[in-house]
């Protein structure tokens, strides 16, 4: 299994695409990497109805009036939505559920 961290994609999407291609044992040209990086840019994905859940909104599966599936695409924006208490509870639950994991996530301050 290959994990891509959102922060890494935001920081250097082309490098992350190259790493993924290497993991998949695929050779990609610079042009292909550029196309993928453009396609995976947050603003482009937010406007793409195949990934932004607008099709599910139309079908009644997802209620965008409660919360948008894709908000701003900013690293650390969760701080504008969670209270300190909610963040602490999440961190505690996360530690309990992932105690045996070796995967590490970056903390955006």
Biopython code that builds the backbone (N, CA, C, O; Angstrom):
import numpy as np
from Bio.PDB.StructureBuilder import StructureBuilder

atoms = [
    (1, "UNK", "N", (0.855, -1.162, 0.000)),
    (1, "UNK", "CA", (0.000, 0.000, 0.000)),
    (1, "UNK", "C", (0.904, 1.229, 0.000)),
    (1, "UNK", "O", (1.952, 1.240, 0.646)),
    (2, "UNK", "N", (0.495, 2.245, -0.718)),
    (2, "UNK", "CA", (1.265, 3.474, -0.818)),
    (2, "UNK", "C", (0.427, 4.635, -0.277)),
    (2, "UNK", "O", (-0.718, 4.821, -0.690)),
    (3, "UNK", "N", (0.982, 5.393, 0.620)),
    (3, "UNK", "CA", (0.292, 6.540, 1.194)),
    (3, "UNK", "C", (0.877, 7.830, 0.638)),
    (3, "UNK", "O", (2.094, 7.977, 0.527)),
    (4, "UNK", "N", (0.004, 8.751, 0.294)),
    (4, "UNK", "CA", (0.410, 10.086, -0.120)),
    (4, "UNK", "C", (-0.202, 11.055, 0.883)),
    (4, "UNK", "O", (-1.414, 11.056, 1.097)),
    (5, "UNK", "N", (0.630, 11.864, 1.484)),
    (5, "UNK", "CA", (0.128, 12.843, 2.438)),
    (5, "UNK", "C", (-0.295, 14.113, 1.708)),
    (5, "UNK", "O", (0.389, 14.578, 0.796)),
    (6, "UNK", "N", (-1.420, 14.659, 2.118)),
    (6, "UNK", "CA", (-1.953, 15.862, 1.483)),
    (6, "UNK", "C", (-0.934, 17.002, 1.529)),
    (6, "UNK", "O", (-0.753, 17.725, 0.549)),
    (7, "UNK", "N", (-0.278, 17.152, 2.668)),
    (7, "UNK", "CA", (0.703, 18.221, 2.818)),
    (7, "UNK", "C", (1.835, 18.084, 1.796)),
    (7, "UNK", "O", (2.325, 19.083, 1.271)),
    (8, "UNK", "N", (2.249, 16.845, 1.517)),
    (8, "UNK", "CA", (3.306, 16.620, 0.533)),
    (8, "UNK", "C", (2.826, 16.943, -0.878)),
    (8, "UNK", "O", (3.577, 17.498, -1.680)),
    (9, "UNK", "N", (1.588, 16.600, -1.180)),
    (9, "UNK", "CA", (1.040, 16.943, -2.498)),
    (9, "UNK", "C", (0.945, 18.454, -2.658)),
    (9, "UNK", "O", (1.234, 18.979, -3.734)),
    (10, "UNK", "N", (0.549, 19.154, -1.616)),
    (10, "UNK", "CA", (0.466, 20.611, -1.678)),
    (10, "UNK", "C", (1.850, 21.225, -1.832)),
    (10, "UNK", "O", (2.022, 22.211, -2.550)),
    (11, "UNK", "N", (2.826, 20.646, -1.164)),
    (11, "UNK", "CA", (4.177, 21.185, -1.166)),
    (11, "UNK", "C", (4.890, 20.952, -2.496)),
    (11, "UNK", "O", (5.523, 21.864, -3.026)),
    (12, "UNK", "N", (4.792, 19.731, -3.040)),
    (12, "UNK", "CA", (5.511, 19.395, -4.282)),
    (12, "UNK", "C", (4.807, 18.226, -4.967)),
    (12, "UNK", "O", (5.242, 17.079, -4.867)),
    (13, "UNK", "N", (3.726, 18.532, -5.657)),
    (13, "UNK", "CA", (2.912, 17.470, -6.256)),
    (13, "UNK", "C", (3.681, 16.677, -7.312)),
    (13, "UNK", "O", (3.497, 15.466, -7.426)),
    (14, "UNK", "N", (4.524, 17.332, -8.068)),
    (14, "UNK", "CA", (5.263, 16.611, -9.112)),
    (14, "UNK", "C", (6.198, 15.574, -8.503)),
    (14, "UNK", "O", (6.323, 14.465, -9.023)),
    (15, "UNK", "N", (6.844, 15.927, -7.418)),
    (15, "UNK", "CA", (7.735, 14.972, -6.746)),
    (15, "UNK", "C", (6.938, 13.791, -6.196)),
    (15, "UNK", "O", (7.388, 12.648, -6.282)),
    (16, "UNK", "N", (5.772, 14.052, -5.638)),
    (16, "UNK", "CA", (4.933, 12.973, -5.096)),
    (16, "UNK", "C", (4.412, 12.071, -6.210)),
    (16, "UNK", "O", (4.313, 10.858, -6.028)),
    (17, "UNK", "N", (4.081, 12.650, -7.352)),
    (17, "UNK", "CA", (3.645, 11.852, -8.501)),
    (17, "UNK", "C", (4.780, 10.957, -8.974)),
    (17, "UNK", "O", (4.555, 9.795, -9.312)),
    (18, "UNK", "N", (5.992, 11.486, -9.002)),
    (18, "UNK", "CA", (7.152, 10.680, -9.396)),
    (18, "UNK", "C", (7.364, 9.518, -8.431)),
    (18, "UNK", "O", (7.661, 8.403, -8.860)),
    (19, "UNK", "N", (7.212, 9.771, -7.133)),
    (19, "UNK", "CA", (7.365, 8.705, -6.131)),
    (19, "UNK", "C", (6.309, 7.617, -6.326)),
    (19, "UNK", "O", (6.612, 6.426, -6.261)),
    (20, "UNK", "N", (5.076, 8.039, -6.562)),
    (20, "UNK", "CA", (3.992, 7.083, -6.785)),
    (20, "UNK", "C", (4.234, 6.277, -8.051)),
    (20, "UNK", "O", (4.038, 5.061, -8.059)),
    (21, "UNK", "N", (4.658, 6.940, -9.116)),
    (21, "UNK", "CA", (4.952, 6.243, -10.376)),
    (21, "UNK", "C", (6.063, 5.216, -10.160)),
    (21, "UNK", "O", (5.992, 4.103, -10.680)),
    (22, "UNK", "N", (7.072, 5.583, -9.405)),
    (22, "UNK", "CA", (8.156, 4.659, -9.097)),
    (22, "UNK", "C", (7.635, 3.450, -8.322)),
    (22, "UNK", "O", (8.006, 2.313, -8.612)),
    (23, "UNK", "N", (6.776, 3.702, -7.337)),
    (23, "UNK", "CA", (6.172, 2.620, -6.551)),
    (23, "UNK", "C", (5.384, 1.670, -7.455)),
    (23, "UNK", "O", (5.404, 0.455, -7.260)),
    (24, "UNK", "N", (4.696, 2.235, -8.439)),
    (24, "UNK", "CA", (3.883, 1.440, -9.369)),
    (24, "UNK", "C", (4.698, 0.881, -10.536)),
    (24, "UNK", "O", (4.170, 0.211, -11.424)),
    (25, "UNK", "N", (5.997, 1.177, -10.506)),
    (25, "UNK", "CA", (6.915, 0.733, -11.553)),
    (25, "UNK", "C", (6.464, 1.227, -12.929)),
    (25, "UNK", "O", (6.448, 0.478, -13.906)),
    (26, "UNK", "N", (6.100, 2.504, -12.973)),
    (26, "UNK", "CA", (5.662, 3.150, -14.214)),
    (26, "UNK", "C", (6.622, 4.281, -14.559)),
    (26, "UNK", "O", (7.028, 5.053, -13.690)),
    (27, "UNK", "N", (6.974, 4.367, -15.816)),
    (27, "UNK", "CA", (7.788, 5.468, -16.304)),
    (27, "UNK", "C", (6.865, 6.541, -16.858)),
    (27, "UNK", "O", (6.044, 6.275, -17.736)),
    (28, "UNK", "N", (7.002, 7.739, -16.347)),
    (28, "UNK", "CA", (6.194, 8.853, -16.834)),
    (28, "UNK", "C", (7.110, 9.932, -17.380)),
    (28, "UNK", "O", (8.164, 10.219, -16.813)),
    (29, "UNK", "N", (6.698, 10.518, -18.477)),
    (29, "UNK", "CA", (7.457, 11.637, -19.042)),
    (29, "UNK", "C", (7.161, 12.887, -18.202)),
    (29, "UNK", "O", (6.209, 12.916, -17.422)),
    (30, "UNK", "N", (7.991, 13.906, -18.376)),
    (30, "UNK", "CA", (7.742, 15.172, -17.684)),
    (30, "UNK", "C", (6.392, 15.746, -18.083)),
    (30, "UNK", "O", (5.693, 16.330, -17.255)),
    (31, "UNK", "N", (6.025, 15.582, -19.341)),
    (31, "UNK", "CA", (4.725, 16.081, -19.812)),
    (31, "UNK", "C", (3.578, 15.366, -19.091)),
    (31, "UNK", "O", (2.605, 16.003, -18.688)),
    (32, "UNK", "N", (3.689, 14.053, -18.931)),
    (32, "UNK", "CA", (2.646, 13.299, -18.224)),
    (32, "UNK", "C", (2.569, 13.716, -16.760)),
    (32, "UNK", "O", (1.479, 13.843, -16.203)),
    (33, "UNK", "N", (3.717, 13.926, -16.143)),
    (33, "UNK", "CA", (3.745, 14.359, -14.743)),
    (33, "UNK", "C", (3.091, 15.735, -14.609)),
    (33, "UNK", "O", (2.337, 15.975, -13.665)),
    (34, "UNK", "N", (3.375, 16.629, -15.542)),
    (34, "UNK", "CA", (2.756, 17.961, -15.515)),
    (34, "UNK", "C", (1.243, 17.879, -15.666)),
    (34, "UNK", "O", (0.509, 18.587, -14.977)),
    (35, "UNK", "N", (0.776, 17.019, -16.563)),
    (35, "UNK", "CA", (-0.666, 16.843, -16.759)),
    (35, "UNK", "C", (-1.314, 16.310, -15.483)),
    (35, "UNK", "O", (-2.359, 16.803, -15.059)),
    (36, "UNK", "N", (-0.690, 15.305, -14.875)),
    (36, "UNK", "CA", (-1.230, 14.743, -13.633)),
    (36, "UNK", "C", (-1.226, 15.763, -12.505)),
    (36, "UNK", "O", (-2.201, 15.867, -11.761)),
    (37, "UNK", "N", (-0.137, 16.517, -12.371)),
    (37, "UNK", "CA", (-0.055, 17.532, -11.319)),
    (37, "UNK", "C", (-1.153, 18.575, -11.497)),
    (37, "UNK", "O", (-1.767, 19.003, -10.520)),
    (38, "UNK", "N", (-1.398, 18.981, -12.725)),
    (38, "UNK", "CA", (-2.464, 19.943, -13.001)),
    (38, "UNK", "C", (-3.827, 19.340, -12.668)),
    (38, "UNK", "O", (-4.667, 19.994, -12.050)),
    (39, "UNK", "N", (-4.040, 18.113, -13.073)),
    (39, "UNK", "CA", (-5.315, 17.440, -12.820)),
    (39, "UNK", "C", (-5.555, 17.271, -11.317)),
    (39, "UNK", "O", (-6.692, 17.364, -10.854)),
    (40, "UNK", "N", (-4.487, 17.024, -10.560)),
    (40, "UNK", "CA", (-4.608, 16.777, -9.115)),
    (40, "UNK", "C", (-4.560, 18.041, -8.272)),
    (40, "UNK", "O", (-4.688, 17.965, -7.050)),
    (41, "UNK", "N", (-4.380, 19.187, -8.886)),
    (41, "UNK", "CA", (-4.386, 20.437, -8.136)),
    (41, "UNK", "C", (-5.744, 20.604, -7.472)),
    (41, "UNK", "O", (-6.775, 20.306, -8.076)),
    (42, "UNK", "N", (-5.751, 21.072, -6.246)),
    (42, "UNK", "CA", (-6.991, 21.148, -5.467)),
    (42, "UNK", "C", (-8.096, 21.902, -6.205)),
    (42, "UNK", "O", (-9.226, 21.420, -6.295)),
    (43, "UNK", "N", (-7.775, 23.073, -6.729)),
    (43, "UNK", "CA", (-8.814, 23.868, -7.403)),
    (43, "UNK", "C", (-9.402, 23.143, -8.598)),
    (43, "UNK", "O", (-10.598, 23.261, -8.862)),
    (44, "UNK", "N", (-8.589, 22.398, -9.321)),
    (44, "UNK", "CA", (-9.101, 21.635, -10.461)),
    (44, "UNK", "C", (-9.957, 20.461, -10.004)),
    (44, "UNK", "O", (-10.979, 20.161, -10.620)),
    (45, "UNK", "N", (-9.547, 19.798, -8.931)),
    (45, "UNK", "CA", (-10.355, 18.690, -8.419)),
    (45, "UNK", "C", (-11.661, 19.201, -7.823)),
    (45, "UNK", "O", (-12.703, 18.557, -7.942)),
    (46, "UNK", "N", (-11.593, 20.366, -7.179)),
    (46, "UNK", "CA", (-12.799, 20.943, -6.586)),
    (46, "UNK", "C", (-13.851, 21.244, -7.652)),
    (46, "UNK", "O", (-15.052, 21.162, -7.393)),
    (47, "UNK", "N", (-13.389, 21.595, -8.855)),
    (47, "UNK", "CA", (-14.306, 21.895, -9.959)),
    (47, "UNK", "C", (-14.699, 20.666, -10.772)),
    (47, "UNK", "O", (-15.531, 20.770, -11.674)),
    (48, "UNK", "N", (-14.122, 19.511, -10.476)),
    (48, "UNK", "CA", (-14.365, 18.283, -11.235)),
    (48, "UNK", "C", (-15.492, 17.486, -10.573)),
    (48, "UNK", "O", (-15.331, 16.983, -9.461)),
    (49, "UNK", "N", (-16.631, 17.375, -11.260)),
    (49, "UNK", "CA", (-17.781, 16.692, -10.650)),
    (49, "UNK", "C", (-17.561, 15.196, -10.452)),
    (49, "UNK", "O", (-18.385, 14.535, -9.819)),
    (50, "UNK", "N", (-16.481, 14.655, -10.975)),
    (50, "UNK", "CA", (-16.183, 13.240, -10.741)),
    (50, "UNK", "C", (-15.522, 13.010, -9.381)),
    (50, "UNK", "O", (-15.460, 11.876, -8.908)),
    (51, "UNK", "N", (-15.033, 14.067, -8.757)),
    (51, "UNK", "CA", (-14.379, 13.912, -7.457)),
    (51, "UNK", "C", (-14.930, 14.831, -6.376)),
    (51, "UNK", "O", (-14.623, 14.620, -5.202)),
    (52, "UNK", "N", (-15.718, 15.826, -6.709)),
    (52, "UNK", "CA", (-16.148, 16.806, -5.715)),
    (52, "UNK", "C", (-17.506, 16.510, -5.075)),
    (52, "UNK", "O", (-18.024, 17.329, -4.316)),
    (53, "UNK", "N", (-18.069, 15.374, -5.370)),
    (53, "UNK", "CA", (-19.334, 14.901, -4.798)),
    (53, "UNK", "C", (-20.550, 15.673, -5.294)),
    (53, "UNK", "O", (-21.639, 15.486, -4.750)),
    (54, "UNK", "N", (-20.414, 16.531, -6.302)),
    (54, "UNK", "CA", (-21.597, 17.239, -6.794)),
    (54, "UNK", "C", (-22.595, 16.271, -7.421)),
    (54, "UNK", "O", (-23.799, 16.527, -7.395)),
    (55, "UNK", "N", (-22.118, 15.176, -7.978)),
    (55, "UNK", "CA", (-23.044, 14.166, -8.524)),
    (55, "UNK", "C", (-23.835, 13.510, -7.393)),
    (55, "UNK", "O", (-25.016, 13.205, -7.557)),
    (56, "UNK", "N", (-23.191, 13.295, -6.252)),
    (56, "UNK", "CA", (-23.875, 12.699, -5.118)),
    (56, "UNK", "C", (-24.860, 13.680, -4.491)),
    (56, "UNK", "O", (-25.896, 13.271, -3.968)),
    (57, "UNK", "N", (-24.541, 14.982, -4.542)),
    (57, "UNK", "CA", (-25.464, 15.993, -4.045)),
    (57, "UNK", "C", (-26.745, 15.948, -4.862)),
    (57, "UNK", "O", (-27.847, 15.959, -4.313)),
    (58, "UNK", "N", (-26.588, 15.896, -6.173)),
    (58, "UNK", "CA", (-27.753, 15.865, -7.063)),
    (58, "UNK", "C", (-28.600, 14.617, -6.832)),
    (58, "UNK", "O", (-29.818, 14.648, -7.006)),
    (59, "UNK", "N", (-27.956, 13.521, -6.441)),
    (59, "UNK", "CA", (-28.706, 12.281, -6.229)),
    (59, "UNK", "C", (-29.236, 12.150, -4.805)),
    (59, "UNK", "O", (-29.950, 11.198, -4.492)),
    (60, "UNK", "N", (-28.889, 13.107, -3.941)),
    (60, "UNK", "CA", (-29.373, 13.071, -2.565)),
    (60, "UNK", "C", (-28.506, 12.258, -1.618)),
    (60, "UNK", "O", (-28.881, 12.086, -0.458)),
    (61, "UNK", "N", (-27.373, 11.754, -2.059)),
    (61, "UNK", "CA", (-26.495, 10.943, -1.214)),
    (61, "UNK", "C", (-25.711, 11.816, -0.239)),
    (61, "UNK", "O", (-25.444, 11.405, 0.890)),
    (62, "UNK", "N", (-25.350, 13.004, -0.669)),
    (62, "UNK", "CA", (-24.497, 13.893, 0.134)),
    (62, "UNK", "C", (-25.179, 15.245, 0.252)),
    (62, "UNK", "O", (-25.654, 15.779, -0.751)),
    (63, "UNK", "N", (-25.240, 15.813, 1.454)),
    (63, "UNK", "CA", (-25.898, 17.098, 1.671)),
    (63, "UNK", "C", (-24.855, 18.198, 1.824)),
    (63, "UNK", "O", (-24.303, 18.386, 2.908)),
    (64, "UNK", "N", (-24.584, 18.921, 0.748)),
    (64, "UNK", "CA", (-23.588, 19.992, 0.761)),
    (64, "UNK", "C", (-24.063, 21.207, 1.553)),
    (64, "UNK", "O", (-23.270, 22.106, 1.835)),
    (65, "UNK", "N", (-25.342, 21.247, 1.916)),
    (65, "UNK", "CA", (-25.832, 22.343, 2.748)),
    (65, "UNK", "C", (-25.314, 22.223, 4.178)),
    (65, "UNK", "O", (-25.213, 23.218, 4.896)),
    (66, "UNK", "N", (-24.991, 21.008, 4.579)),
    (66, "UNK", "CA", (-24.430, 20.779, 5.916)),
    (66, "UNK", "C", (-22.944, 21.092, 5.907)),
    (66, "UNK", "O", (-22.446, 21.803, 6.780)),
    (67, "UNK", "N", (-22.248, 20.567, 4.931)),
    (67, "UNK", "CA", (-20.810, 20.811, 4.806)),
    (67, "UNK", "C", (-20.383, 20.476, 3.384)),
    (67, "UNK", "O", (-20.835, 19.487, 2.808)),
    (68, "UNK", "N", (-19.525, 21.293, 2.832)),
    (68, "UNK", "CA", (-18.996, 21.000, 1.507)),
    (68, "UNK", "C", (-17.999, 19.866, 1.621)),
    (68, "UNK", "O", (-17.251, 19.787, 2.596)),
    (69, "UNK", "N", (-17.983, 18.997, 0.639)),
    (69, "UNK", "CA", (-17.034, 17.876, 0.641)),
    (69, "UNK", "C", (-15.607, 18.401, 0.513)),
    (69, "UNK", "O", (-14.704, 17.918, 1.196)),
    (70, "UNK", "N", (-15.404, 19.375, -0.349)),
    (70, "UNK", "CA", (-14.077, 19.971, -0.532)),
    (70, "UNK", "C", (-14.196, 21.446, -0.154)),
    (70, "UNK", "O", (-14.948, 22.197, -0.775)),
    (71, "UNK", "N", (-13.453, 21.847, 0.862)),
    (71, "UNK", "CA", (-13.580, 23.226, 1.340)),
    (71, "UNK", "C", (-12.565, 24.128, 0.636)),
    (71, "UNK", "O", (-12.786, 24.538, -0.504)),
    (72, "UNK", "N", (-11.458, 24.437, 1.309)),
    (72, "UNK", "CA", (-10.497, 25.411, 0.787)),
    (72, "UNK", "C", (-9.236, 24.776, 0.226)),
    (72, "UNK", "O", (-8.571, 25.366, -0.626)),
    (73, "UNK", "N", (-8.904, 23.596, 0.688)),
    (73, "UNK", "CA", (-7.668, 22.959, 0.242)),
    (73, "UNK", "C", (-6.437, 23.534, 0.903)),
    (73, "UNK", "O", (-5.336, 23.426, 0.364)),
    (74, "UNK", "N", (-6.603, 24.139, 2.054)),
    (74, "UNK", "CA", (-5.491, 24.753, 2.777)),
    (74, "UNK", "C", (-5.021, 23.830, 3.903)),
    (74, "UNK", "O", (-5.825, 23.327, 4.688)),
    (75, "UNK", "N", (-3.727, 23.623, 3.965)),
    (75, "UNK", "CA", (-3.152, 22.827, 5.040)),
    (75, "UNK", "C", (-3.400, 23.543, 6.361)),
    (75, "UNK", "O", (-3.120, 24.735, 6.495)),
    (76, "UNK", "N", (-3.924, 22.810, 7.329)),
    (76, "UNK", "CA", (-4.158, 23.363, 8.662)),
    (76, "UNK", "C", (-5.487, 24.073, 8.823)),
    (76, "UNK", "O", (-5.750, 24.630, 9.889)),
    (77, "UNK", "N", (-6.341, 24.076, 7.796)),
    (77, "UNK", "CA", (-7.625, 24.779, 7.883)),
    (77, "UNK", "C", (-8.566, 24.152, 8.898)),
    (77, "UNK", "O", (-9.540, 24.778, 9.317)),
    (78, "UNK", "N", (-8.281, 22.927, 9.292)),
    (78, "UNK", "CA", (-9.121, 22.267, 10.292)),
    (78, "UNK", "C", (-9.205, 23.112, 11.560)),
    (78, "UNK", "O", (-10.191, 23.033, 12.293)),
    (79, "UNK", "N", (-8.179, 23.918, 11.823)),
    (79, "UNK", "CA", (-8.169, 24.747, 13.032)),
    (79, "UNK", "C", (-9.294, 25.769, 13.015)),
    (79, "UNK", "O", (-9.698, 26.263, 14.068)),
    (80, "UNK", "N", (-9.804, 26.089, 11.834)),
    (80, "UNK", "CA", (-10.922, 27.024, 11.724)),
    (80, "UNK", "C", (-12.270, 26.346, 11.925)),
    (80, "UNK", "O", (-13.307, 27.009, 11.913)),
    (81, "UNK", "N", (-12.261, 25.025, 12.110)),
    (81, "UNK", "CA", (-13.513, 24.277, 12.224)),
    (81, "UNK", "C", (-13.617, 23.490, 13.529)),
    (81, "UNK", "O", (-14.724, 23.192, 13.977)),
    (82, "UNK", "N", (-12.495, 23.151, 14.141)),
    (82, "UNK", "CA", (-12.494, 22.400, 15.397)),
    (82, "UNK", "C", (-12.213, 23.349, 16.554)),
    (82, "UNK", "O", (-11.414, 24.276, 16.427)),
    (83, "UNK", "N", (-12.871, 23.114, 17.674)),
    (83, "UNK", "CA", (-12.514, 23.828, 18.891)),
    (83, "UNK", "C", (-11.269, 23.146, 19.463)),
    (83, "UNK", "O", (-10.901, 22.054, 19.032)),
    (84, "UNK", "N", (-10.631, 23.788, 20.424)),
    (84, "UNK", "CA", (-9.472, 23.176, 21.084)),
    (84, "UNK", "C", (-9.888, 21.860, 21.725)),
    (84, "UNK", "O", (-9.152, 20.876, 21.643)),
    (85, "UNK", "N", (-11.051, 21.826, 22.360)),
    (85, "UNK", "CA", (-11.546, 20.613, 23.001)),
    (85, "UNK", "C", (-11.775, 19.497, 21.984)),
    (85, "UNK", "O", (-11.399, 18.352, 22.236)),
    (86, "UNK", "N", (-12.383, 19.810, 20.845)),
    (86, "UNK", "CA", (-12.600, 18.810, 19.794)),
    (86, "UNK", "C", (-11.268, 18.278, 19.272)),
    (86, "UNK", "O", (-11.115, 17.077, 19.049)),
    (87, "UNK", "N", (-10.323, 19.164, 19.083)),
    (87, "UNK", "CA", (-8.999, 18.755, 18.599)),
    (87, "UNK", "C", (-8.325, 17.817, 19.594)),
    (87, "UNK", "O", (-7.742, 16.808, 19.198)),
    (88, "UNK", "N", (-8.400, 18.142, 20.877)),
    (88, "UNK", "CA", (-7.794, 17.287, 21.904)),
    (88, "UNK", "C", (-8.466, 15.919, 21.953)),
    (88, "UNK", "O", (-7.787, 14.902, 22.091)),
    (89, "UNK", "N", (-9.784, 15.886, 21.843)),
    (89, "UNK", "CA", (-10.505, 14.606, 21.843)),
    (89, "UNK", "C", (-10.147, 13.778, 20.618)),
    (89, "UNK", "O", (-9.961, 12.565, 20.713)),
    (90, "UNK", "N", (-10.052, 14.440, 19.463)),
    (90, "UNK", "CA", (-9.654, 13.731, 18.245)),
    (90, "UNK", "C", (-8.260, 13.140, 18.415)),
    (90, "UNK", "O", (-8.039, 11.969, 18.106)),
    (91, "UNK", "N", (-7.317, 13.945, 18.906)),
    (91, "UNK", "CA", (-5.941, 13.472, 19.093)),
    (91, "UNK", "C", (-5.890, 12.264, 20.019)),
    (91, "UNK", "O", (-5.151, 11.312, 19.766)),
    (92, "UNK", "N", (-6.668, 12.302, 21.082)),
    (92, "UNK", "CA", (-6.700, 11.181, 22.027)),
    (92, "UNK", "C", (-7.261, 9.923, 21.359)),
    (92, "UNK", "O", (-6.681, 8.844, 21.486)),
    (93, "UNK", "N", (-8.362, 10.052, 20.663)),
    (93, "UNK", "CA", (-8.963, 8.911, 19.976)),
    (93, "UNK", "C", (-8.027, 8.379, 18.896)),
    (93, "UNK", "O", (-7.882, 7.167, 18.735)),
    (94, "UNK", "N", (-7.400, 9.278, 18.167)),
    (94, "UNK", "CA", (-6.468, 8.877, 17.115)),
    (94, "UNK", "C", (-5.309, 8.063, 17.704)),
    (94, "UNK", "O", (-4.940, 7.023, 17.158)),
    (95, "UNK", "N", (-4.738, 8.536, 18.819)),
    (95, "UNK", "CA", (-3.635, 7.796, 19.462)),
    (95, "UNK", "C", (-4.087, 6.400, 19.883)),
    (95, "UNK", "O", (-3.347, 5.431, 19.716)),
    (96, "UNK", "N", (-5.289, 6.296, 20.423)),
    (96, "UNK", "CA", (-5.813, 4.994, 20.851)),
    (96, "UNK", "C", (-5.976, 4.037, 19.667)),
    (96, "UNK", "O", (-5.612, 2.864, 19.757)),
    (97, "UNK", "N", (-6.514, 4.533, 18.578)),
    (97, "UNK", "CA", (-6.837, 3.679, 17.433)),
    (97, "UNK", "C", (-5.628, 3.344, 16.565)),
    (97, "UNK", "O", (-5.668, 2.377, 15.806)),
    (98, "UNK", "N", (-4.565, 4.120, 16.664)),
    (98, "UNK", "CA", (-3.426, 3.932, 15.763)),
    (98, "UNK", "C", (-2.140, 3.596, 16.514)),
    (98, "UNK", "O", (-1.045, 3.807, 15.992)),
    (99, "UNK", "N", (-2.261, 3.084, 17.714)),
    (99, "UNK", "CA", (-1.089, 2.833, 18.554)),
    (99, "UNK", "C", (-0.059, 1.925, 17.881)),
    (99, "UNK", "O", (1.137, 2.076, 18.131)),
    (100, "UNK", "N", (-0.485, 1.000, 17.047)),
    (100, "UNK", "CA", (0.435, 0.062, 16.403)),
    (100, "UNK", "C", (0.860, 0.487, 15.004)),
    (100, "UNK", "O", (1.598, -0.242, 14.342)),
    (101, "UNK", "N", (0.420, 1.630, 14.549)),
    (101, "UNK", "CA", (0.770, 2.088, 13.203)),
    (101, "UNK", "C", (2.194, 2.638, 13.171)),
    (101, "UNK", "O", (2.689, 3.191, 14.153)),
    (102, "UNK", "N", (2.832, 2.471, 12.023)),
    (102, "UNK", "CA", (4.154, 3.074, 11.838)),
    (102, "UNK", "C", (4.079, 4.287, 10.932)),
    (102, "UNK", "O", (5.055, 5.026, 10.804)),
    (103, "UNK", "N", (2.932, 4.502, 10.300)),
    (103, "UNK", "CA", (2.744, 5.645, 9.421)),
    (103, "UNK", "C", (2.678, 6.925, 10.259)),
    (103, "UNK", "O", (1.934, 6.998, 11.238)),
    (104, "UNK", "N", (3.454, 7.921, 9.870)),
    (104, "UNK", "CA", (3.471, 9.176, 10.589)),
    (104, "UNK", "C", (2.895, 10.287, 9.730)),
    (104, "UNK", "O", (3.198, 10.391, 8.541)),
    (105, "UNK", "N", (2.062, 11.114, 10.346)),
    (105, "UNK", "CA", (1.487, 12.252, 9.648)),
    (105, "UNK", "C", (2.191, 13.524, 10.097)),
    (105, "UNK", "O", (2.669, 13.626, 11.227)),
    (106, "UNK", "N", (2.242, 14.479, 9.200)),
    (106, "UNK", "CA", (2.868, 15.760, 9.511)),
    (106, "UNK", "C", (1.856, 16.642, 10.205)),
    (106, "UNK", "O", (0.659, 16.576, 9.927)),
    (107, "UNK", "N", (2.336, 17.449, 11.092)),
    (107, "UNK", "CA", (1.477, 18.384, 11.796)),
    (107, "UNK", "C", (1.698, 19.764, 11.213)),
    (107, "UNK", "O", (2.808, 20.294, 11.269)),
    (108, "UNK", "N", (0.663, 20.344, 10.660)),
    (108, "UNK", "CA", (0.759, 21.692, 10.101)),
    (108, "UNK", "C", (0.429, 22.698, 11.180)),
    (108, "UNK", "O", (-0.692, 22.735, 11.688)),
    (109, "UNK", "N", (1.394, 23.501, 11.523)),
    (109, "UNK", "CA", (1.179, 24.497, 12.581)),
    (109, "UNK", "C", (0.810, 25.840, 12.024)),
    (109, "UNK", "O", (0.596, 26.785, 12.784)),
]
sb = StructureBuilder()
sb.init_structure("model")
sb.init_model(0)
sb.init_chain("A")
sb.init_seg("    ")
for serial, (resi, resn, name, xyz) in enumerate(atoms, 1):
    if name == "N":
        sb.init_residue(resn, " ", resi, " ")
    sb.init_atom(name, np.array(xyz, "f"), 0.0, 1.0, " ", f" {name:<3s}", serial, name[0])
structure = sb.get_structure()
